[in-house]
Amino acid sequence: MAAISSMVNLLAPGDHLLCSSNVYGGTHRLLNKVAKQAGILFDFVDFSDTANIISNIKPNTKLVWFESLSNPLMSVLDVQKVSEVVHKTRADIIVAVDNSFVTPYFQRPLDLGVDVIMYSLSKYMNGHSDVIMGALVTNNKNLYDKLYVFQYTCGNVPSSFDCYMVNRGLKTLHVRMEQHMKNATAVAEYLESHPKVLRVNYMGLPSHPQHEIIKKQFTGHNGIVSFYINGGIKVSTKLLESLKLFSITCSLGCYESLAALPCKMTHTSLTDEERQSTGIHDNLIRLSIGLEYYQDLIDDLEQAILASGAADKS
């Protein structure tokens, strides 16, 4: 959040921020609870149609913010296309992307035209659930100088030990990401064929709506899988409570497998209407697949799904 806050600090009262509607709940909260009080204007817009981006750019728009892979629905945006559309409309607008879900191992957005990349280093980059830290990456010297001033002036500086811990994690990033991908693919394929699962969201499945964009812009797939169980809040809650190998937490991207119920955990800052309109329903479950043996994870999911009381699809 300190990294996102530093980006918002680039804006002055009256400036406009255009944000993808399908973003992390904490980003929603920061804009609605903090940026609004500072006089910063913003709109949440569906970025899947670039015409929406163009039509919502205003004379005072200074920053465009989106996620390369959204949380928790795993929808993918064409990073290169978004960057091109924004910069062709107004070259002075800063284009920033949250690339935490895939890391630079699977995608490098600076090569696709963005100005700034945000990473939650707490997730895959560190990979061990023992650091809270973020980073902003840019190849624009002017932006770097401005962000550096905000960092040391506002105290958004990580400890040297946290930096050491993230550096330790980075040394195994490539090995971990390959295993996350292997395990998540196996789990996603299992869930997609399950009679009690309505839909699976995973970037590695050919059924993903943006499969062609994924093939073009990513070199691999992460370990995050979300799915809709056939039931309501009681079923989804019971499913999570029945899991034995998955830890129940809001975090993701570490060596151990984690599970979350977005409507009650990561996206509580959204209104019911906002959650419904963005697909975050009561039966949506998000999994962060770790490095365990994938069959053990599948077996755990199977017993939890059966215990949940979910009905078969009609």
Backbone hydrogen bonds in HBPLUS format (Angstrom, degrees):
<---DONOR---> <-ACCEPTOR-->    atom                        ^
c    i                          cat <-CA-CA->   ^        H-A-AA   ^      H-
h    n   atom  resd res      DA  || num        DHA   H-A  angle D-A-AA Bond
n    s   type  num  typ     dist DA aas  dist angle  dist       angle   num
A0005-SER N   A0001-MET O   2.83 MM   4  5.99 159.1  1.87 148.6 155.2     1
A0006-SER N   A0002-ALA O   2.99 MM   4  6.16 146.9  2.10 138.4 146.5     2
A0007-MET N   A0003-ALA O   3.24 MM   4  6.60 146.6  2.35 141.7 149.8     3
A0007-MET N   A0004-ILE O   3.08 MM   3  5.16 121.2  2.44  96.6 111.1     4
A0008-VAL N   A0004-ILE O   3.03 MM   4  6.42 157.1  2.08 151.4 157.7     5
A0009-ASN N   A0005-SER O   2.90 MM   4  6.15 139.0  2.07 143.4 155.3     6
A0010-LEU N   A0007-MET O   3.05 MM   3  5.49 158.3  2.10 109.2 116.2     7
A0011-LEU N   A0008-VAL O   2.99 MM   3  5.63 163.3  2.02 118.0 123.4     8
A0015-ASP N   A0012-ALA O   2.90 MM   3  5.53 162.1  1.93 145.2 147.3     9
A0014-GLY N   A0039-GLY O   2.76 MM  25  5.83 161.3  1.79 141.5 142.4    10
A0041-LEU N   A0015-ASP O   2.87 MM  26  5.97 160.9  1.90 172.1 170.0    11
A0016-HIS N   A0060-ASN O   2.87 MM  44  5.44 157.2  1.92 139.9 134.0    12
A0062-LYS N   A0016-HIS O   2.86 MM  46  5.87 162.3  1.89 162.4 160.0    13
A0017-LEU N   A0041-LEU O   2.76 MM  24  6.18 148.0  1.87 141.2 150.6    14
A0043-ASP N   A0017-LEU O   3.10 MM  26  6.67 144.1  2.24 158.7 168.2    15
A0018-LEU N   A0063-LEU O   2.89 MM  45  6.31 162.4  1.92 163.4 166.2    16
A0065-TRP N   A0018-LEU O   2.89 MM  47  6.31 158.6  1.93 154.2 160.5    17
A0019-CYS N   A0043-ASP O   2.89 MM  24  6.03 174.8  1.89 175.7 174.7    18
A0045-VAL N   A0019-CYS O   2.84 MM  26  6.21 156.4  1.90 158.3 166.4    19
A0020-SER N   A0065-TRP O   2.96 MM  45  6.43 153.5  2.03 161.2 169.9    20
A0021-SER N   A0045-VAL O   2.81 MM  24  4.89 142.9  1.95 127.1 127.0    21
A0027-THR N   A0024-TYR O   2.99 MM   3  5.38 132.9  2.22 107.8 120.1    22
A0028-HIS N   A0024-TYR O   3.29 MM   4  6.77 155.3  2.35 150.1 156.6    23
A0029-ARG N   A0025-GLY O   2.98 MM   4  6.26 158.9  2.03 147.9 153.7    24
A0030-LEU N   A0026-GLY O   2.92 MM   4  6.09 157.9  1.96 143.8 149.3    25
A0031-LEU N   A0027-THR O   3.11 MM   4  6.31 165.9  2.13 152.1 155.0    26
A0032-ASN N   A0028-HIS O   2.94 MM   4  6.07 168.7  1.95 155.8 159.6    27
A0033-LYS N   A0029-ARG O   2.78 MM   4  5.60 157.2  1.84 149.4 155.3    28
A0034-VAL N   A0030-LEU O   2.93 MM   4  5.24 147.2  2.04 129.1 138.1    29
A0035-ALA N   A0030-LEU O   2.94 MM   5  6.34 162.9  1.97 151.3 157.0    30
A0036-LYS N   A0031-LEU O   3.01 MM   5  6.05 140.6  2.17 152.0 159.5    31
A0038-ALA N   A0034-VAL O   3.21 MM   4  6.54 134.3  2.43 142.9 155.6    32
A0038-ALA N   A0035-ALA O   3.02 MM   3  5.05 131.8  2.26  96.5 110.3    33
A0040-ILE N   A0035-ALA O   3.10 MM   5  5.40 160.6  2.13 155.0 148.9    34
A0039-GLY N   A0036-LYS O   3.07 MM   3  5.27 160.0  2.11 107.6 112.0    35
A0052-ASN N   A0049-ASP O   2.90 MM   3  5.67 146.3  2.01 121.8 129.6    36
A0053-ILE N   A0050-THR O   3.04 MM   3  5.01 122.9  2.38  93.3 107.9    37
A0054-ILE N   A0050-THR O   3.07 MM   4  6.44 165.1  2.10 156.6 157.9    38
A0055-SER N   A0051-ALA O   3.00 MM   4  6.10 167.1  2.02 148.3 152.1    39
A0056-ASN N   A0053-ILE O   3.18 MM   3  5.34 140.7  2.34 100.5 111.6    40
A0057-ILE N   A0054-ILE O   3.35 MM   3  5.49 164.4  2.38 105.2 109.9    41
A0061-THR N   A0058-LYS O   3.04 MM   3  5.10 168.8  2.05 112.3 114.4    42
A0094-ILE N   A0062-LYS O   2.98 MM  32  6.17 171.0  1.99 144.1 141.3    43
A0064-VAL N   A0094-ILE O   2.80 MM  30  6.15 158.3  1.85 170.4 174.5    44
A0096-ALA N   A0064-VAL O   2.87 MM  32  6.09 172.4  1.88 171.7 174.1    45
A0066-PHE N   A0096-ALA O   3.23 MM  30  6.71 145.6  2.35 147.1 157.1    46
A0098-ASP N   A0066-PHE O   2.87 MM  32  6.31 153.7  1.93 147.1 155.9    47
A0068-SER N   A0098-ASP O   3.16 MM  30  6.28 159.5  2.21 143.6 148.0    48
A0070-SER N   A0075-SER O   2.94 MM   5  5.31 169.0  1.95 152.9 155.1    49
A0074-MET N   A0070-SER O   2.99 MM   4  4.86 140.8  2.15 130.9 132.5    50
A0082-VAL N   A0078-ASP O   2.93 MM   4  6.18 166.8  1.95 163.5 167.1    51
A0083-SER N   A0079-VAL O   3.01 MM   4  6.15 166.0  2.03 150.2 154.2    52
A0084-GLU N   A0080-GLN O   2.95 MM   4  6.13 161.5  1.99 147.4 152.7    53
A0085-VAL N   A0081-LYS O   2.91 MM   4  6.05 167.0  1.93 154.1 157.6    54
A0086-VAL N   A0082-VAL O   3.05 MM   4  6.19 167.6  2.06 153.2 156.3    55
A0087-HIS N   A0083-SER O   2.99 MM   4  6.08 171.5  2.00 153.0 155.8    56
A0088-LYS N   A0084-GLU O   2.90 MM   4  5.91 147.0  2.01 146.0 154.5    57
A0089-THR N   A0085-VAL O   3.10 MM   4  6.20 144.6  2.23 138.0 147.1    58
A0089-THR N   A0086-VAL O   3.13 MM   3  5.16 121.6  2.49  94.7 109.3    59
A0090-ARG N   A0086-VAL O   2.87 MM   4  6.14 169.2  1.88 159.7 162.1    60
A0093-ILE N   A0090-ARG O   3.36 MM   3  5.88 167.0  2.38 114.5 118.2    61
A0115-ASP N   A0095-VAL O   2.84 MM  20  5.28 154.4  1.91 144.3 152.9    62
A0116-VAL N   A0095-VAL O   3.18 MM  21  6.53 153.4  2.26 150.1 151.8    63
A0097-VAL N   A0116-VAL O   3.03 MM  19  6.53 153.5  2.10 153.2 159.1    64
A0118-MET N   A0097-VAL O   2.84 MM  21  6.11 161.8  1.87 151.3 153.7    65
A0099-ASN N   A0118-MET O   2.99 MM  19  6.13 153.7  2.06 160.5 166.9    66
A0102-VAL N   A0099-ASN O   3.35 MM   3  5.96 151.0  2.44 113.0 119.8    67
A0103-THR N   A0099-ASN O   3.08 MM   4  5.93 154.3  2.15 162.6 170.1    68
A0106-PHE N   A0103-THR O   3.27 MM   3  5.97 148.1  2.38 116.7 121.8    69
A0107-GLN N   A0103-THR O   3.23 MM   4  6.43 142.0  2.38 144.5 155.2    70
A0219-THR N   A0106-PHE O   2.89 MM 113  4.83 158.0  1.94 133.7 141.0    71
A0111-ASP N   A0108-ARG O   3.05 MM   3  5.82 141.3  2.20 122.2 130.5    72
A0112-LEU N   A0109-PRO O   2.80 MM   3  4.85 145.9  1.91 101.7 113.3    73
A0114-VAL N   A0109-PRO O   3.42 MM   5  5.99 167.1  2.44 141.9 139.4    74
A0113-GLY N   A0110-LEU O   3.30 MM   3  5.34 167.5  2.32 104.2 106.4    75
A0117-ILE N   A0137-VAL O   2.82 MM  20  5.02 156.4  1.88 145.2 153.2    76
A0137-VAL N   A0117-ILE O   2.80 MM  20  5.02 156.5  1.86 147.1 154.4    77
A0119-TYR N   A0135-ALA O   2.89 MM  16  5.18 162.0  1.92 150.6 153.9    78
A0135-ALA N   A0119-TYR O   2.87 MM  16  5.18 142.7  2.01 150.2 156.6    79
A0123-LYS N   A0120-SER O   3.13 MM   3  5.90 163.8  2.16 120.1 124.0    80
A0121-LEU N   A0133-MET O   2.82 MM  12  5.30 116.3  2.23 126.7 143.1    81
A0126-ASN N   A0121-LEU O   2.98 MM   5  5.67 132.4  2.22 149.7 156.4    82
A0122-SER N   A0133-MET O   3.18 MM  11  5.35 127.5  2.47 158.8 147.4    83
A0127-GLY N   A0123-LYS O   2.73 MM   4  5.58 151.5  1.81 172.9 166.9    84
A0255-TYR N   A0127-GLY O   3.13 MM 128  6.06 129.7  2.40 142.3 143.2    85
A0144-TYR N   A0140-ASN O   2.90 MM   4  6.13 159.7  1.95 155.4 162.2    86
A0145-ASP N   A0141-LYS O   2.99 MM   4  6.18 162.0  2.02 150.6 153.9    87
A0146-LYS N   A0142-ASN O   3.20 MM   4  6.47 159.8  2.24 146.2 151.1    88
A0147-LEU N   A0143-LEU O   2.90 MM   4  6.10 168.8  1.92 158.2 161.3    89
A0148-TYR N   A0144-TYR O   2.86 MM   4  5.97 151.4  1.94 149.6 157.9    90
A0149-VAL N   A0145-ASP O   3.21 MM   4  6.43 153.9  2.28 143.0 148.5    91
A0150-PHE N   A0146-LYS O   3.18 MM   4  6.55 161.1  2.22 149.0 153.6    92
A0151-GLN N   A0147-LEU O   2.88 MM   4  6.08 150.6  1.96 145.5 154.2    93
A0152-TYR N   A0148-TYR O   3.12 MM   4  6.42 171.1  2.13 158.9 156.9    94
A0153-THR N   A0149-VAL O   2.96 MM   4  5.87 150.0  2.05 147.1 156.3    95
A0154-CYS N   A0150-PHE O   2.97 MM   4  5.68 159.8  2.01 139.4 144.8    96
A0156-ASN N   A0151-GLN O   2.92 MM   5  4.84 133.9  2.13 145.6 150.9    97
A0163-CYS N   A0159-SER O   3.10 MM   4  6.43 156.9  2.15 148.1 154.5    98
A0164-TYR N   A0160-SER O   2.96 MM   4  6.21 150.6  2.05 141.3 149.5    99
A0165-MET N   A0161-PHE O   2.90 MM   4  6.22 153.1  1.98 149.2 156.4   100
A0166-VAL N   A0162-ASP O   2.96 MM   4  6.26 159.2  2.01 152.9 157.4   101
A0167-ASN N   A0163-CYS O   2.95 MM   4  6.12 159.3  2.00 147.5 153.7   102
A0168-ARG N   A0164-TYR O   2.96 MM   4  6.22 147.7  2.07 143.6 152.4   103
A0169-GLY N   A0165-MET O   3.04 MM   4  6.38 155.2  2.10 144.4 150.6   104
A0170-LEU N   A0166-VAL O   2.90 MM   4  6.18 152.3  1.98 153.0 160.5   105
A0171-LYS N   A0168-ARG O   3.27 MM   3  5.61 142.2  2.42 103.7 113.4   106
A0172-THR N   A0169-GLY O   3.09 MM   3  5.75 159.8  2.13 117.3 123.1   107
A0173-LEU N   A0170-LEU O   3.23 MM   3  4.87 165.4  2.25  98.9 103.1   108
A0176-ARG N   A0172-THR O   2.96 MM   4  6.15 168.9  1.98 163.5 166.9   109
A0177-MET N   A0173-LEU O   2.87 MM   4  5.99 168.0  1.89 159.0 162.1   110
A0178-GLU N   A0174-HIS O   3.30 MM   4  6.34 155.6  2.36 138.3 144.0   111
A0179-GLN N   A0175-VAL O   3.25 MM   4  6.52 154.6  2.31 144.2 150.7   112
A0180-HIS N   A0176-ARG O   2.79 MM   4  6.04 161.1  1.82 158.3 164.4   113
A0181-MET N   A0177-MET O   2.98 MM   4  6.08 160.2  2.02 143.5 148.6   114
A0182-LYS N   A0178-GLU O   3.05 MM   4  6.29 158.8  2.10 142.5 148.1   115
A0183-ASN N   A0179-GLN O   2.94 MM   4  6.10 173.7  1.94 157.3 158.5   116
A0184-ALA N   A0180-HIS O   2.86 MM   4  5.91 166.0  1.88 153.1 157.8   117
A0185-THR N   A0181-MET O   2.99 MM   4  5.99 155.9  2.05 146.0 152.2   118
A0186-ALA N   A0182-LYS O   3.27 MM   4  6.51 158.4  2.32 143.9 149.0   119
A0187-VAL N   A0183-ASN O   3.00 MM   4  6.32 160.5  2.04 152.2 157.6   120
A0188-ALA N   A0184-ALA O   2.80 MM   4  5.90 164.0  1.82 151.7 156.5   121
A0189-GLU N   A0185-THR O   2.98 MM   4  6.10 159.9  2.02 147.2 152.4   122
A0190-TYR N   A0186-ALA O   3.09 MM   4  6.26 153.5  2.16 142.0 149.3   123
A0191-LEU N   A0187-VAL O   2.93 MM   4  6.19 165.3  1.95 154.4 157.8   124
A0192-GLU N   A0188-ALA O   2.88 MM   4  6.02 155.3  1.94 148.1 155.1   125
A0193-SER N   A0190-TYR O   3.24 MM   3  5.49 136.1  2.45 100.7 111.8   126
A0194-HIS N   A0191-LEU O   3.05 MM   3  5.03 160.9  2.09 105.1 111.0   127
A0197-VAL N   A0194-HIS O   3.30 MM   3  5.47 168.4  2.31 111.1 114.0   128
A0313-LYS N   A0195-PRO O   2.72 MM 118  5.72 150.0  1.81 158.0 163.1   129
A0230-ASN N   A0196-LYS O   2.92 MM  34  5.50 154.0  1.99 167.3 159.8   130
A0198-LEU N   A0228-TYR O   2.74 MM  30  5.37 152.5  1.82 162.9 170.2   131
A0228-TYR N   A0199-ARG O   2.92 MM  29  5.36 156.5  1.98 151.4 158.7   132
A0201-ASN N   A0226-SER O   2.68 MM  25  5.13 174.1  1.69 163.0 161.2   133
A0226-SER N   A0201-ASN O   3.13 MM  25  5.13 168.0  2.14 143.3 147.1   134
A0205-LEU N   A0202-TYR O   3.20 MM   3  5.80 172.4  2.21 121.0 123.2   135
A0208-HIS N   A0205-LEU O   3.01 MM   3  5.54 167.8  2.02 119.2 122.5   136
A0211-HIS N   A0208-HIS O   3.04 MM   3  5.14 137.3  2.22 130.0 123.6   137
A0214-ILE N   A0210-GLN O   3.02 MM   4  6.31 161.4  2.06 158.1 163.9   138
A0215-LYS N   A0211-HIS O   3.02 MM   4  6.30 157.1  2.08 148.4 153.8   139
A0216-LYS N   A0212-GLU O   3.16 MM   4  6.31 143.1  2.30 137.5 147.1   140
A0216-LYS N   A0213-ILE O   3.08 MM   3  5.05 122.1  2.43  93.6 108.6   141
A0217-GLN N   A0213-ILE O   2.90 MM   4  6.05 156.0  1.95 158.7 164.1   142
A0218-PHE N   A0214-ILE O   3.04 MM   4  5.41 147.6  2.15 145.5 147.3   143
A0289-ILE N   A0223-GLY O   2.77 MM  66  5.08 163.4  1.79 162.5 157.0   144
A0225-VAL N   A0287-LEU O   2.92 MM  62  5.14 160.6  1.96 147.9 154.2   145
A0287-LEU N   A0225-VAL O   2.62 MM  62  5.14 165.7  1.64 164.7 169.9   146
A0227-PHE N   A0285-ILE O   2.88 MM  58  5.47 152.1  1.95 150.6 159.9   147
A0285-ILE N   A0227-PHE O   2.89 MM  58  5.47 165.6  1.91 157.2 161.3   148
A0229-ILE N   A0283-ASN O   3.00 MM  54  5.46 155.8  2.06 155.5 153.5   149
A0231-GLY N   A0229-ILE O   2.92 MM   2  5.75 119.0  2.30 114.3  97.4   150
A0311-ALA N   A0230-ASN O   3.32 MM  81  5.83 148.8  2.42 162.1 158.6   151
A0236-SER N   A0232-GLY O   3.04 MM   4  6.34 169.7  2.05 159.8 162.3   152
A0237-THR N   A0233-ILE O   2.93 MM   4  5.90 157.6  1.98 143.1 149.8   153
A0238-LYS N   A0234-LYS O   2.98 MM   4  6.02 159.1  2.02 140.5 146.7   154
A0239-LEU N   A0235-VAL O   2.91 MM   4  6.10 150.6  2.00 147.6 156.1   155
A0240-LEU N   A0236-SER O   3.16 MM   4  6.43 163.7  2.19 146.7 149.4   156
A0241-GLU N   A0237-THR O   2.99 MM   4  6.24 162.1  2.02 151.1 156.6   157
A0242-SER N   A0238-LYS O   3.02 MM   4  6.10 130.9  2.26 139.6 151.4   158
A0242-SER N   A0239-LEU O   3.13 MM   3  5.20 135.9  2.33  97.5 109.8   159
A0243-LEU N   A0240-LEU O   3.24 MM   3  5.45 155.9  2.30 105.6 112.5   160
A0247-SER N   A0257-SER O   3.08 MM  10  6.53 162.6  2.11 147.3 145.4   161
A0259-ALA N   A0247-SER O   2.83 MM  12  6.10 150.7  1.92 154.9 157.4   162
A0249-THR N   A0259-ALA O   3.07 MM  10  6.19 147.3  2.18 151.2 161.4   163
A0291-LEU N   A0255-TYR O   2.75 MM  36  5.25 163.6  1.77 149.2 143.6   164
A0258-LEU N   A0288-SER O   2.90 MM  30  4.97 154.5  1.96 137.2 145.6   165
A0288-SER N   A0258-LEU O   2.83 MM  30  4.97 167.6  1.85 142.5 145.3   166
A0260-ALA N   A0286-ARG O   2.85 MM  26  5.19 146.8  1.96 152.1 158.7   167
A0286-ARG N   A0260-ALA O   2.93 MM  26  5.19 171.4  1.93 153.2 155.7   168
A0264-LYS N   A0261-LEU O   2.93 MM   3  5.70 150.2  2.02 127.8 135.8   169
A0265-MET N   A0261-LEU O   2.98 MM   4  5.82 119.5  2.35 144.2 156.6   170
A0265-MET N   A0262-PRO O   3.27 MM   3  4.95 147.4  2.38  93.5 102.9   171
A0267-HIS N   A0262-PRO O   2.95 MM   5  5.48 158.8  2.00 152.6 150.6   172
A0270-LEU N   A0267-HIS O   3.32 MM   3  5.75 161.9  2.35 108.3 113.6   173
A0275-ARG N   A0271-THR O   2.93 MM   4  6.23 161.2  1.96 156.7 161.6   174
A0276-GLN N   A0272-ASP O   2.95 MM   4  6.14 163.8  1.98 150.6 155.1   175
A0277-SER N   A0273-GLU O   2.97 MM   4  6.10 159.1  2.01 147.0 152.8   176
A0278-THR N   A0274-GLU O   3.15 MM   4  6.26 135.3  2.36 140.2 150.3   177
A0280-ILE N   A0275-ARG O   2.84 MM   5  4.88 145.4  1.96 156.0 150.5   178
A0279-GLY N   A0276-GLN O   3.27 MM   3  5.25 164.0  2.29 102.6 107.1   179
A0284-LEU N   A0281-HIS O   3.18 MM   3  5.52 162.9  2.21 118.2 117.9   180
A0296-ASP N   A0293-TYR O   3.05 MM   3  5.61 131.3  2.30 113.7 125.5   181
A0298-ILE N   A0294-TYR O   2.96 MM   4  6.28 156.2  2.01 150.3 157.0   182
A0299-ASP N   A0295-GLN O   2.89 MM   4  6.07 160.5  1.93 147.0 152.2   183
A0300-ASP N   A0296-ASP O   3.00 MM   4  6.21 152.1  2.08 141.4 148.9   184
A0301-LEU N   A0297-LEU O   2.93 MM   4  6.20 158.7  1.98 149.3 155.0   185
A0302-GLU N   A0298-ILE O   2.87 MM   4  6.09 155.2  1.94 149.8 157.1   186
A0303-GLN N   A0299-ASP O   3.12 MM   4  6.40 164.8  2.14 150.2 152.4   187
A0304-ALA N   A0300-ASP O   3.07 MM   4  6.22 153.9  2.14 144.8 152.5   188
A0305-ILE N   A0301-LEU O   2.82 MM   4  5.97 158.0  1.87 153.1 158.5   189
A0306-LEU N   A0302-GLU O   3.07 MM   4  6.26 162.5  2.10 148.7 153.4   190
A0307-ALA N   A0303-GLN O   2.98 MM   4  6.10 149.1  2.07 137.9 146.7   191
A0308-SER N   A0304-ALA O   2.96 MM   4  6.06 128.4  2.23 138.0 150.9   192
A0308-SER N   A0305-ILE O   3.22 MM   3  5.11 135.1  2.43  92.4 104.6   193
